[in-house]
Amino acid sequence: MIKKASVLLIAVSILCMAPMQINAQETEQKINSAIGPMWVSITDFQNTFDISASGAALVNLRLNARSDINKVVINASIQQYVNGRWTTIKSWTSTSYNNSGYLDQTWYVTSGYYYRMVSTGAVYQNDKLVEQTSYTSPSYWY
């Protein structure tokens, strides 16, 4: 009798917890989609920044947009933290006359500082700015 009651209690507990787990997953998905980029014309903006053991700061950006976009402009800057503020030490710009663009660069930095990358991506339709986005990487000590 006690064994049947225990099995029944476990079964009821599992059935009660299953909807809570599904509900938690749905809530997490809604939160994750709510805090993501809310782009209209930009479909993807990938940013990679890393510093190698030799001090090579690697910058890699990719931006893709809808097919009606005919110009993409990407800017990237490496910033160094000195005396309590971020100072730009190197910048690049890449312009593509289609709906996607990329920027790949390497810059050697000096040791003893924090570094980060700040980037922007803008898309145009017939030379009119349609949408713009930006990204700031985490900082790295080198």
C-alpha positions in Angstrom: 0.0 0.0 0.0 2.8 2.4 0.9 4.7 1.5 -2.2 1.6 2.3 -4.4 1.1 5.6 -2.7 4.8 6.5 -3.2 4.6 5.7 -6.9 1.4 7.7 -7.3 2.9 10.7 -5.5 6.0 10.6 -7.8 3.8 10.3 -10.9 1.6 13.3 -9.8 4.8 15.3 -9.0 6.2 14.6 -12.5 3.0 15.6 -14.2 2.7 18.8 -12.2 6.3 19.8 -12.9 6.3 19.2 -16.7 4.1 22.2 -17.5 6.3 24.4 -15.3 9.4 23.3 -17.2 7.8 23.9 -20.6 6.5 27.3 -19.4 10.0 28.2 -18.1 11.5 27.3 -21.5 9.0 29.5 -23.4 9.6 32.4 -21.0 13.4 32.1 -21.6 12.9 32.0 -25.4 10.8 35.1 -25.2 13.3 37.0 -23.0 16.2 36.0 -25.3 14.4 37.1 -28.4 13.3 40.4 -26.7 16.9 41.4 -25.8 18.4 40.5 -29.2 19.0 43.0 -32.0 15.8 44.5 -33.5 17.1 45.1 -37.0 14.9 45.7 -40.0 17.4 45.7 -42.9 20.5 44.2 -41.2 20.2 40.5 -41.0 23.6 39.7 -39.3 26.5 41.7 -37.8 29.3 39.4 -36.6 32.2 40.9 -34.6 35.4 39.2 -33.6 38.2 40.8 -31.6 41.2 39.0 -30.1 44.8 39.6 -29.1 47.4 36.9 -29.7 50.3 36.1 -27.4 52.5 38.2 -29.7 50.4 41.3 -29.5 48.5 41.0 -32.8 45.1 42.5 -32.4 42.8 40.6 -34.8 39.7 42.4 -36.0 37.1 40.5 -38.1 33.7 41.9 -39.0 30.9 40.7 -41.2 27.6 42.5 -42.0 24.8 41.0 -44.1 21.6 42.9 -45.0 18.4 42.3 -47.0 18.7 42.1 -50.8 17.3 45.6 -51.4 20.3 47.2 -49.7 23.0 48.3 -52.1 25.7 49.8 -49.9 27.3 48.6 -46.6 29.8 50.7 -44.6 31.7 49.1 -41.7 34.0 50.9 -39.3 36.2 49.4 -36.6 38.5 51.0 -34.1 40.9 49.6 -31.6 40.9 51.5 -28.3 43.5 51.5 -25.5 42.6 52.3 -21.9 45.1 55.0 -20.7 44.7 57.4 -17.7 41.1 56.4 -17.0 39.8 56.8 -20.5 39.5 54.9 -23.8 41.6 56.3 -26.7 41.4 55.2 -30.3 44.7 54.0 -31.6 43.7 52.6 -34.9 40.7 52.7 -37.2 39.5 51.2 -40.5 36.6 51.6 -42.8 35.3 49.2 -45.4 32.6 50.1 -48.0 30.8 47.5 -50.2 28.4 48.3 -53.0 26.1 45.4 -52.4 24.2 43.9 -49.4 27.1 42.5 -47.5 30.5 43.7 -46.3 33.5 42.5 -44.4 36.6 44.0 -42.7 39.6 41.9 -41.6 42.6 43.7 -40.1 45.6 43.1 -37.8 47.3 45.7 -35.7 50.1 45.1 -33.2 49.6 46.6 -29.8 52.0 47.3 -27.0 51.9 45.4 -23.7 50.7 46.8 -20.4 47.3 48.1 -21.4 43.6 47.1 -21.8 42.3 47.0 -25.3 38.8 46.8 -26.9 37.2 47.1 -30.3 34.4 49.4 -31.2 32.6 48.9 -34.4 29.6 50.3 -36.4 27.8 49.0 -39.4 25.5 51.0 -41.6 23.4 50.0 -44.6 22.1 52.3 -47.4 19.6 52.1 -50.1 20.2 54.4 -53.1 22.7 56.4 -50.9 20.1 57.0 -48.2 21.0 55.6 -44.7 18.5 52.9 -43.8 19.8 51.4 -40.6 22.9 51.5 -38.4 24.2 49.4 -35.5 27.2 49.3 -33.2 29.1 46.9 -31.1 31.7 47.2 -28.3 33.8 44.2 -27.5 34.9 43.1 -24.0 38.3 44.5 -23.0 41.5 42.4 -23.1 44.7 42.9 -21.1 47.9 42.6 -23.1 
